[in-house]
Amino acid sequence: MDLEFHPGVQRDVNGIMAYYAREGSEALAERFFKAMQSQLAKIAAHPERFSPYPPNPRFQRAFIARFPHVILFRMKGGRPRITAIKHQRQHPRRGLSRW
């Protein structure tokens, strides 16, 4: 199944990767990127497997393994729309108004 991305998701990813490269290393940023890609592939294959996002059950969440980030998405037109990738401690409603 194809994924659709809100334009703000690119800014989310760029910011997260810049943080990991600055505070950790390029290798850490690359590990984050690979973990995120792996979770996006799982969303594309089986979006129904992910739990609802408590602040708004129209959205679903996918935790990124070994990182404190979550991918928020919702089903629209039969395909997953990725709305935000954010740190779990950011405001719960951050990114929900993007679509």
Sequence and secondary structure as in RCSB ss.txt:
>XXXX:A:sequence
MDLEFHPGVQRDVNGIMAYYAREGSEALAERFFKAMQSQLAKIAAHPERFSPYPPNPRFQRAFIARFPHVILFRM
KGGRPRITAIKHQRQHPRRGLSRW
>XXXX:A:secstr
   EE THHHHHHHHHHHHHHHHT HHHHHHHHHHHHHHHHHHHH GGGS EETTEEEEEEEE TTSSEEEEEEE
ETTEEEEEEEEETTS TTTTTT  
